[in-house]
Amino acid sequence: MANRNEIIDRITRLTQSGQDIVRRECLGELAAYTGRDTILYAVPFNLAMPGIPSNVTSVTLDDVPGFMTCLNGLSGNSLDLILHSPGGSLEAAEQLVQYLRAKYGHIRAIVPQNAMSAATMIACACDEIILGKQSAIGPIDPQIALPRQGGVAVPVPAHSILADFEKAKKEIANDKNAAVVWMPKIMELPHGILDLCQETIDLAKSKVADWINDYMYKGQSNAPGQVIANWLGNFTEHKTHGRPINYTLAQNKGLKVRLLEDDQVLQDWVLSVYHATLATFEITPYIKIIENHNGQGAYTAIQART
């Protein structure tokens, strides 16, 4: 039932809560096929939904209680984690990884379309990542929230902040008049921001390196975790924070990935879950779903969309 139009048609023919019935049915069928606990973590970041603050759809510490709800009553030792997320807090991702790895001996991250930034970090803490030909993970270069006029925090790549500061030093050293241009910009930066940027970059690479070595390459000598993490965190190479990394590139760089298309039944149920989830976002106020294969979970909704 992976066809999007068929799923939407079935939803519209059911009761008012048809989207929940179909989505949960697909999650249940997926878990029945794999024999593994299954959790969906998804937000509608790829849909046109104006008026929704980006922090609401990010990975945050508020997600921890949602995962606690999902794990309550689950007794398996293996987990399929379906991820569709733009990312979010590094610290929140680390706490979720700690929680999930304390319970499960084997975790697969399944990415039906995109798991970026902090969601990529979570995927790297799994034993393997399953990607479709259409799927992508992304760079892990951290974003630092800088306050702008009006009090709105704008995420800026930590690498860009450091690069701008180095550029300012060079230009001022060569031409003192350049300080007229650069000093107002530098004065806008919060105290300690440069140290924070470097420490956050180092932490992101360090955690991902450890997770890859501990889980994807468990027990193997000369594990390539640090090399892979350095590449994922190389802003100079990736150029943009949202640059997609597909199956082939991820495999070539050493990540343990598998094609979703290698198992047609798995692909069918994963895409059914994904399409049913997108349909849920389109016809309900939901903006975040954390849900297990038993239909138990946590749901974030927002009423006003302007």
N, C-alpha and C positions, 0 to 999 in steps of 0.2 A: 504493500500500500504506500510506496514511496512517492507516488505521483502527487504533486502539490494540489492540482485541481481536484483530484479524487478526494483528497483529505478535506479540503474546504467544502466540497459538495456534501460529504457525509456529516460534517459539523453542522451545516445549515439545515440538514434534515432531522437533526436530533433536537433535544430540548434546549432551553436557554443556556445550559451549561455544557453544551455539546463539545466545546473546545477542550474542556477539562476531561471529559469522558474519552475522547479520541486520544489525546496526548497521554493520558495515564494508561490507556489500553496498549498503546504502542510501547511505552516504557516497560510495561509488564511482559509483553511478548518478547521484547529484546532480552530482558533478564531471564526469561524462561528458555530462550534459545542458548544463551551463553552459560547459564548456570552461575552467574556472578551477581553480586550486589551491584546495583546501578543507580547512579545519581546524576541528575541533570542540573547544570549550573548555566543559566542563560540570561542575557539581557538583550534588548532590541537595538543595539547600537548601530546596526546596518540599515535600520528603517528610518524614514523621514518622520521624526517625532519632535517637532519644535516645542520649546517650553520646558523640556526636561533637563534639569541640571546634570552635568556630566558626572559629578561625584556620586549621584544617586545610582548610576548604573556601573560604578566602579567596584573593584574588589576592595572591600573595607572590613574592618573588625566587626561591623554589624552582621557580616555573613556567618560568623562563627556560630551564633545561636541557631541559624538556619541549618547548618550542617549538623549541629547537635540533634536537632529535631529529626533530620533525615536518618542519622545513624542509630537513633533510638529503636531498639528491637531488631536490628539487622545482626545476623550471627555469622555471616560469611567471612572468609579470610582473603577474598579477592574482590576487587572493585573495578568497575568501568565508570570513569568519570567523564561525562559528556560536557565539553567546555565550549561556550560561545560567549566570548567576553573581550572587551578592549583592554582589559588590565586594570591596574589601580595601585593600591598601596603595597609596597615591598614588604613592610612589616606584617600586614594582614595576610599576604600570600605565605609568608614564613610560618605564621601561626596555624594557618589551615593545613599546610604541609605537615607540620609537627603532629597535628591532631589526626589526620588521615593515616599517616605512616605509623602512628602508635597502634592503630587498629588493624590495618591491612598489610599482609605480607606481600601481596602483589597488586599493583594498580596499573591500569591502562588508561591513558588519556585519549579520548576520542574527540577529534575536532571535525565537525561536519562542515564548517566554513572558516571561522577565524578564532584563534586564541592568541591574543597579542600581549606584549609587554609582561606585566605581572602574571597573566594567564599562561604565557609561554614559560615563565619560571615554574609555575605549578606543574605544567606538563613535563618539564625537565626533571621533576622530582618523582616521576612515575617510572615504572620498569620499561615501558615502551609507549610510543605515541602512534596512534592510528590516524592517518590522514587520507582523505579522498583526493582525487586529482584536482578538485576545485578548492581544496583546503589550504590554509596557511597559518603558520605561527609567525612570530616577529622578533625584532631585536629586543634586547633587555636593557638598553640604555635608560637610566632612570630619568624621570621627569620631576622637576622641582616646582612647587606652586609658588609663584611670585605675585604679591599683591599689586594690583594696578589701580588706576584712578577709579573711585567709586567703591573700593574695597573688594572688588572681584578678583579672586585668585586665578591666575592663568598658568597652566602647566608649561614649563620651558625645559628643554633638554639640559641636563646638568653639564653635558659636554659643551653645549653652546655657551653657557655662562662662563665656563673656564676658558674656552677659546676666545671669547670676546675680551676677557681680561688680559690674556696674553697678547692679543692683537693691540689692545690699548697701550700696554707697556712698550711694545716695539715702536709703535707710531709716535708716542710721546718722546721716547729716547732719541728718535731720528729728527723730530720736529717738535719743539716745546709748544708751539702754537696749537698742536693737536689736542693739548689738554683742555682747551676751550670746548671742544666737541665731546671729548670722552668723560670729563669729570662729572658733569650732570648725570650721565648715565650710570657711572660707577657709584655716585652718591645715593642713587635710588635703590641699590642692592642692600638687603638686610645685613646686619652685622653677622659675621661668621659664615656667610653663604658659600664662600669659596671652599672652606674646609668641609662644610656639609656636602657640597657637590662631589668632592673627591672621595669622601668617606662613603657616600651612597653608591657611587660607581664601583668602588672596591668591594663593598658588601654584596652588591648584586652579583658580581662575577664570582665572588668567593662562595656564596650560597649555592649558585647554580653548578659550579664546579664540584662542590661536595656532593650535591644531590645526584648528579650524573654518575660520579664515581661510586657512590653508595648504593644506587638502585639500578641504573641501566648497566653498569659494569661491576656489579657486586662481586667481590672476591677475585677480581682480575687485576693482575699487576700491570703497571704502566697504563692505567686507565686515562683516557684523554679528556677528562672533565675540564681541566683548566684551559686547555687549548680551545675546546668548544665554547666555553663560557667567555673567553677573551674575544672570540669571533662574534658571538651573539651580542656582546657589549661594545663592539667596535663601531662607534658612531661615524667615524671617518669613512669606513667602508660602506655602511648601509645608507648613509646620507639622510634618511628620514626615519622617524620613529615607527611609522606604520608600514614600512616596506615589507611586502609579503615574502615569506620563506616557504617554498613548496616542498613536497615530498622528496624530489630528486636532490635539491640543494641540501636539505636537512640530512639526508642519507649520506651524501658525499662528504659532509662535514663531520660525520661520525655519530650523529644522534641515532638511537635505536628506534626506527620508524617502520611502520608497515602500511601497505596500501589497503584502504577500505575496500577497494574493488576486488581484492583477492578472495573475499568471502561474500558472495552475492546475497546470501540471506542476511548476514550481518549488515551489509550495506543497505538493504531494503528497510530494515527496522530502524537503523540509525537515522536514515534520511526521513523516514516516517515521523520519528520523534521530532526531528528538526523542523520539518514543514508544519507539523501540528503546533509546535512551539511558536513559530513565527505567526501562524494564524491566530494563536491566542493573543499575542501582542497587538495584532492588528485590530481585533474586535473587542478587546477588554482593556481596562485601565492598568493591567499588569505591566511592570517595567523590570521586574527581576523575578525569576523562578528558581528556587532550589528545591528539588523534588526527587524522592526515591521511587523505585519501581513498585512500591506498594501504594503509591498515591499520597504519601505523607511528606509534608514539606513546609516551606516558608515562602510567602509571596509578598512582594512589595508592589503597591499600586499607587498611582497618582491620578487624581481626578481631573485636574485642570490642564488641558493641553491648548495652548494659544498659538 
